[in-house]
C-alpha cells in the first residue's frame, strides 16, 4: 500500500472501554475523519475490570497543560457569540483586498456547510465559529490592532479557541520573521469584541464539512447495501489470532492482540493480515467456516473465521453518527432525516 493510498482509507474501530460501557460499536475513519456510530440494543455491559488502555495506540491529545504566561488574551468562560455560517460550500477565500479595518487582506475565513447538510444545532451552551484559531503558546496577547504598540484587550491561553475572521498584513516582527495577523472575536459581558493575534502564536483550524459529509455518505451506502457485522475479539475472548509470519504485528502495523486473522483465501494456511476488534465489516459471502468480508478501512476482500465476527446489532441503516476530525481535533454530531444530513 502506497503512502498516497493510506491517506484515503476508511477505518472502522471500536474503542474497547467505550464500547463495553456505552454500546459504541464502530468508528469510521476516512482520511483524517472518523465516524463513531452508537448502537442501541440489549446486551450485557462489561464489568469495570474490562476497561483497559487503548492497546491499538489510538491516544487522545492531552490538554491539561499549565497556563503559564509566555509571551503576551484572559481566559473567558462565557459562551462565544455564534456568527451565522450560511452558504452552500466550504470556503476559505483568498483575496488581496482591504479588510474592514483598512489593512491589506490576505484571506477571509468563511467555512460553510455543504448544500445537502442542514444546520439544526440543539446544543447552544458554547457555540463556536466554523473557523477558529487554536492558541499554541502558553499565554498570548490579543491586541486592538495588528501592531505591538496597540492596546492589549485580553489574554488567551494554551488550547483556547478564538473565533477566526480574517488574516491581514500588519506590523512586521523580526523576532518571528512575520507580518501576518489574525483577526479574532469573542463574547464578553454580552458583547462581541474583536482583536488581533500575531499568526505564529496560533494555528488556524476549520470544520472540514465536505470530508465529513463524504465519509457519512460512504458509510451510509455501505451499511444499507450489505449485511454488516463487526470483529469481536475483545481481550482475545474469541481466541488468539495466529502469529503473522512469526510476528505479533502484521506488515500493515496491526497488532495480533484483540484482532482477527483476515485470510486472502478461505483457507487457514493462506496468507493473512490482522483486523482489529470492533472494526465494522460488510458480509459478502459465507462458507461453513468463514465469512467473506470487506471493510472500509483498507482495500481488498478477506475471509475471516466465523468465531471472530459478530452479527449482533447488525446495522441496517445509518441515521445518527458522530464525526471526528482527527487532524483539526474537532467533531460534529449528525442525524439523517428528510433526505439530508442535519448537523445537530
C-alpha positions in Angstrom: 0.0 0.0 0.0 1.4 3.3 -1.0 1.6 6.4 1.2 -1.0 8.1 -1.0 -3.4 5.2 -0.6 -3.0 5.3 3.2 -4.3 8.9 3.1 -7.7 8.0 1.8 -8.6 5.0 4.0 -11.9 4.5 5.7 -11.3 2.9 9.0 -13.8 1.4 11.4 -12.6 1.0 15.0 -14.3 0.2 18.3 -12.7 1.7 21.4 -12.9 -1.3 23.9 -13.7 0.6 27.1 -16.3 2.9 25.5 -17.8 0.0 23.5 -18.3 -2.1 26.6 -19.7 0.7 28.8 -21.8 2.7 26.3 -22.6 0.5 23.4 -20.5 2.3 20.8 -19.8 -0.3 18.1 -17.7 1.3 15.4 -15.7 4.3 14.2 -15.4 5.0 10.5 -12.0 6.5 9.6 -11.7 8.2 6.3 -8.6 10.3 5.5 -8.4 12.4 8.7 -12.1 12.0 9.6 -13.5 9.4 12.0 -17.2 8.5 12.5 -18.5 6.8 15.7 -21.9 5.2 15.5 -23.8 4.3 18.7 -25.8 1.1 18.6 -29.0 0.9 20.6 -30.0 -2.5 21.8 -29.8 -5.0 24.5 -26.6 -6.6 25.6 -24.6 -7.3 28.7 -22.3 -4.4 29.8 -18.8 -5.4 30.7 -17.6 -5.3 34.2 -15.3 -2.5 35.4 -12.3 -4.8 35.1 -13.0 -5.0 31.3 -11.9 -1.4 30.9 -8.2 -1.2 29.9 -5.9 1.1 28.0 -6.1 1.5 24.2 -3.9 -1.3 23.1 -4.0 -0.3 19.4 -2.3 3.0 20.1 -5.2 5.4 19.5 -4.4 8.0 22.0 -6.2 11.3 22.6 -4.4 14.7 22.8 -3.9 15.7 26.4 -4.9 19.3 27.0 -4.0 19.8 30.7 -1.0 22.0 30.2 -0.5 24.6 32.9 -1.5 28.1 31.9 1.8 29.9 32.2 2.3 33.4 30.7 4.8 33.0 28.0 4.6 35.9 25.6 1.9 38.1 25.8 -5.7 37.2 25.8 -7.7 36.5 29.9 -9.4 33.2 29.6 -13.1 33.7 29.0 -15.5 31.2 30.4 -18.5 32.8 28.8 -20.1 31.3 25.6 -18.7 32.9 22.4 -21.0 34.7 20.0 -22.1 32.5 17.1 -21.7 34.0 13.7 -24.1 32.6 11.1 -22.4 30.4 8.6 -24.9 30.2 5.8 -24.0 29.0 2.3 -23.6 26.0 0.1 -20.0 25.1 0.3 -16.9 25.1 2.5 -14.7 28.0 1.6 -11.6 29.8 2.8 -11.4 32.8 0.5 -8.1 34.1 -0.8 -8.0 37.7 -1.8 -5.8 40.8 -1.9 -8.5 43.4 -0.9 -8.5 45.7 2.0 -10.0 44.5 5.3 -12.9 46.1 7.1 -10.3 47.8 9.4 -8.3 49.1 6.5 -5.4 46.6 6.4 -4.2 44.6 3.5 -6.3 41.5 3.5 -4.6 38.1 3.0 -7.6 35.9 3.3 -11.1 35.6 4.7 -12.2 32.6 6.8 -15.7 31.6 5.9 -16.3 27.9 6.1 -19.8 26.9 5.1 -22.0 23.8 5.3 -22.4 21.8 2.1 -25.7 22.1 0.3 -27.0 18.8 1.5 -26.2 19.4 5.2 -28.5 21.5 7.2 -27.7 23.2 10.5 -30.1 22.0 13.2 -28.0 22.7 16.3 -29.6 21.5 19.5 -26.8 22.4 21.9 -26.3 26.1 22.3 -24.2 26.3 25.5 -20.9 27.0 23.8 -21.4 27.8 20.1 -18.3 28.0 18.0 -17.4 29.6 14.7 -16.8 27.1 11.8 -13.3 28.7 11.6 -11.2 29.3 14.7 -7.7 29.9 15.9 -6.2 27.4 18.3 -3.8 29.1 20.7 -0.5 27.2 20.6 1.5 29.2 23.1 1.1 29.1 26.9 -0.3 32.7 27.0 -0.6 35.4 24.3 -2.0 38.9 23.9 -5.0 39.9 21.8 -4.4 43.4 20.6 -6.7 46.2 19.4 -4.7 46.5 16.1 -2.2 44.3 14.3 0.7 46.0 16.0 2.6 45.6 19.3 2.1 49.3 20.0 -1.6 48.9 20.2 -3.7 48.3 23.3 -3.8 44.8 24.8 -7.5 43.8 25.0 -7.1 40.5 26.9 -5.0 37.3 27.1 -5.7 33.9 25.6 -4.2 30.7 26.9 -2.9 27.4 25.6 -5.5 25.4 23.6 -8.1 28.2 23.8 -10.1 28.5 20.6 -10.7 32.0 19.2 -13.3 32.6 16.5 -11.4 33.5 13.3 -12.4 36.0 10.7 -9.5 37.3 8.6 -5.8 37.2 8.1 -4.2 40.6 7.4 -0.8 42.2 7.0 0.3 44.2 10.0 3.4 45.1 11.8 6.5 43.1 10.9 8.2 41.4 13.9 11.8 40.5 13.3 11.7 38.0 16.2 9.1 35.9 14.3 10.1 37.0 10.8 6.4 37.6 10.3 3.9 40.3 9.5 0.7 38.3 9.3 -2.0 38.8 12.0 -5.3 37.0 12.6 -8.5 39.0 13.4 -10.5 37.1 16.0 -13.6 37.7 18.1 -15.2 36.6 21.4 -18.1 37.4 23.6 -17.7 39.1 26.9 -20.4 40.6 29.2 -23.0 40.1 26.4 -21.0 42.0 23.8 -18.9 40.8 20.8 -15.3 42.0 20.9 -12.7 42.0 18.1 -8.9 41.9 18.2 -5.7 40.7 16.5 -3.2 37.9 17.2 0.2 37.5 15.6 0.0 34.5 13.3 2.8 32.3 14.8 1.0 32.3 18.2 -1.9 30.2 17.0 -3.0 27.6 14.4 -6.0 28.3 12.1 -8.4 25.4 12.0 -11.8 24.7 10.5 -14.5 22.2 10.3 -14.0 20.0 7.2 -17.7 19.6 6.5 -17.0 18.4 2.9 -15.0 15.5 4.1 -17.4 14.8 6.9 -20.3 14.6 4.5 -18.4 12.4 2.1 -17.5 10.0 4.9 -21.1 9.9 6.2 -22.4 9.1 2.7 -19.8 6.4 2.0 -20.7 4.7 5.3 -24.4 5.0 4.8 -24.2 3.5 1.4 -22.1 0.6 2.6 -24.4 -0.1 5.6 -27.6 0.0 3.5 -26.3 -2.2 0.7 -24.8 -5.1 2.7 -25.4 -7.1 5.9 -23.0 -5.7 8.5 -21.1 -7.3 11.3 -18.0 -6.4 13.4 -14.8 -8.1 14.5 -15.4 -9.4 18.0 -12.2 -10.4 19.8 -12.0 -8.2 22.9 -9.2 -9.4 25.2 -8.8 -12.3 22.8 -12.0 -13.9 24.1 -12.7 -15.5 20.7 -9.2 -16.9 20.7 -5.8 -15.5 20.0 -5.1 -14.9 16.3 -2.1 -16.9 14.9 1.2 -15.2 14.5 1.7 -13.4 11.3 4.9 -14.6 9.7 6.1 -15.4 13.3 5.4 -11.9 14.5 2.9 -10.1 16.7 2.4 -7.3 14.2 1.5 -7.7 10.6 3.1 -5.8 7.6 0.5 -3.0 7.9 1.2 -2.3 11.6 -1.9 -4.0 13.1 -1.3 -6.0 16.3 -2.2 -9.6 16.9 -3.8 -8.9 20.3 -7.6 -8.3 20.2 -7.6 -8.9 16.4 -8.8 -11.5 13.9 -6.9 -13.1 11.1 -8.2 -11.9 7.7 -7.2 -14.5 5.2 -6.7 -13.8 1.5 -8.3 -17.1 0.7 -10.9 -19.3 2.6 -8.0 -21.4 3.9 -6.2 -21.0 7.3 -3.0 -22.0 5.5 -3.1 -18.9 3.3 -1.6 -15.5 4.0 -3.5 -13.1 6.2 -3.4 -9.8 7.9 -4.9 -8.6 11.2 -8.2 -6.7 11.6 -8.7 -5.1 15.0 -11.5 -5.8 17.4 -14.6 -3.6 16.7 -13.9 -3.0 13.0 -17.1 -2.8 11.1 -17.3 -5.2 8.1 -19.7 -5.9 5.3 -20.6 -9.6 4.8 -20.2 -10.6 1.1 -20.3 -14.4 1.2 -20.5 -17.2 3.7 -18.9 -20.6 3.8 -19.2 -23.3 6.5 -16.2 -21.8 8.5 -15.7 -18.3 7.1 -17.3 -15.0 6.3 -16.1 -13.2 3.2 -15.9 -9.6 4.3 -14.9 -6.2 3.1 -14.1 -3.2 5.3 -13.8 0.5 4.5 -10.5 0.5 6.5 -8.5 -0.7 3.5 -8.9 -2.2 0.1 -9.5 -5.9 -0.6 -11.8 -8.7 0.4 -10.9 -11.2 3.0 -12.0 -14.5 4.7 -12.4 -14.3 8.5 -13.2 -17.3 10.6 -16.8 -17.0 11.8 -15.9 -17.1 15.5 -14.3 -13.7 15.1 -17.3 -12.0 13.5 -20.4 -10.9 15.5 -23.7 -10.2 13.7 -25.3 -8.9 16.9 -26.9 -5.5 16.4 -26.2 -5.6 12.7 -26.7 -2.2 11.2 -29.4 -1.9 8.6 -29.4 1.8 8.2 -27.4 4.8 9.4 -29.4 7.6 10.9 -27.1 9.1 13.5 -23.3 9.5 13.7 -20.6 11.4 15.4 -17.9 12.6 13.1 -14.4 13.4 14.5 -11.8 15.4 12.6 -8.6 13.9 13.8 -6.4 16.4 12.0 -8.1 19.5 13.4 -9.3 17.9 16.7 -13.0 18.8 16.4 -16.2 16.9 15.8 -19.8 17.2 14.8 -22.9 15.1 15.5 -25.2 14.4 12.6 -28.7 13.0 12.1 -30.2 11.8 8.8 -33.8 12.8 8.1 -35.9 14.2 5.3 -33.3 13.1 2.7 -30.3 15.0 4.1 -27.8 15.2 7.0 -28.5 17.6 9.8 -25.7 19.0 11.9 -27.3 18.8 15.4 
